[in-house]
Amino acid sequence: DVQLQASGGGLVQAGGSLRLSCAASGFTFDDYAIGWFRQAPGKEREGVSCISSSDGSTYYADSVKGRFTISSDNAKNTVYLQMNNLKPEDTAVYYCAIERLRVGRRPCYYDMDYWGKGTQVTVSS
């Protein structure tokens, strides 16, 4: 079974930092993308960041550009999301998800293949 385990959430003051980790296992994709998504109370889920295993391409939502950095350790099948200068509006449950890369399709833009359980990030003002 494909499993994704997100960790690293917590409570932090505005301006602080957190690093989320997503450990993936059980998948057999040769090329894949892992993305971070978040959902705040009363809001729709939104894409935060994505990284491709094939060439390391990264993608960021405009709201987190310059503050968040996604990286991967392919040997460990783990993706990290370094979040700096956190703002109260970053408060949400953060989820990681994986998809098999498909030719001609933008990574992490459509439905992902598997999702992990979320980790809560709370930023106090």
Sequence and secondary structure as in RCSB ss.txt:
>XXXX:A:sequence
DVQLQASGGGLVQAGGSLRLSCAASGFTFDDYAIGWFRQAPGKEREGVSCISSSDGSTYYADSVKGRFTISSDNA
KNTVYLQMNNLKPEDTAVYYCAIERLRVGRRPCYYDMDYWGKGTQVTVSS
>XXXX:A:secstr
  EEEEE  EEEETT  EEEEEEEES   SSEEEEEEEE TTS  EEEEEEETTT  EEE TTTTTTEEEEEETT
TTEEEEEE S  GGG EEEEEEEEE  TTS TTSS  SEE B EEEEEE 
